[in-house]
Amino acid sequence: MPTCDVCGNDYDKAFTVSMPDRSGTFDSFECAIHALAPRCGHCDCRIVGHGVENDGHYYCCAHCAEHSGPSTAAYAACAIGSERAS
């Protein structure tokens, strides 16, 4: 039976997530998120969803991006505007 890379649980319904730079076997989305999701550059939470990316930095939301500097705030405002237009 496959074993989860994070918690070590043997589970017959485990799944593999493959990314260009790494992969892993997990028994739950919780473990996959723990191992693979990036952390917000401001509040350090795991980013589950789209988030905001600017200049190689990741943020969970526009609010956190705005607290990280003027260039990021401008990008975050632009990202918010494009979401509203959709």
N, C-alpha and C positions, 0 to 999 in steps of 0.2 A: 504494500500500500504506500502511496506517496506520503511524504512527511513535510509538514509546513516548515519553511525556512525560519520563521519568526518564533513560533511557539512550540514547535516540535511535535505537534499533534499528528498522529497517523490517521488519515481520512481518505476514504475511497472516492470522494468527490472533489479532491484537491484539484487546483487548476494552476496553470503556469502563465505568468505575465512576462512577455519578452519586450525589451526596449533596445534601442541601438547600442547602448553602453552596458546593459546589465539585464538579468532576468532572475526570476525566482518562482518557487512553488509555494502556494498558500492554501490554507484551508478556509479562509474567509476574506471578504473585502477589507475588514478591519486590519488584518495582518498585512495585506498588500499595501494598504494606505500607510501603515506604520513604517514599512520598509522602503516604499518608493516615492511617496508624495513629497514634493518640496516644502520647505518651511517658509513662512512669511518673513521677509527681511525686517519687518517692524515689530510685530507682536509674537513671532516665533510659532504660531499655530500651523498645523498641517493644512496645506491648500488642497481642498477637495472641490473641484470645479474649475472654472476658467481662470479666476484670479486676474491679476494685472502683472505684466512683464515689461520691464524697461531696462535697457542697457545691461542685460544679464542678471538682473535682480528680480525676484518674484515677491508679490504681495497678495494677500488674501482678498483685498478689496481696495477700492479707490481711496477710502479714508486712510488706510495704512500707507498707501503710496504717497499721498499728499504730505504725510509727516516725514517723508524721507528726502525731501529737497525740491527745489523749484523745477528742475527738468522733469522729475518724476510726477510732480503735481500737474504740470502742463499735459503730460502724456495721459495721466489718469483722467483729467477733465475731457480730453479728446475721446478716450475709450468710453466714458460714460455717455457722451453725446452720441456716439455711434450705436450704443446699445439702445438708447431711447428712440433712435431713428428706425430701428428694426421693427 
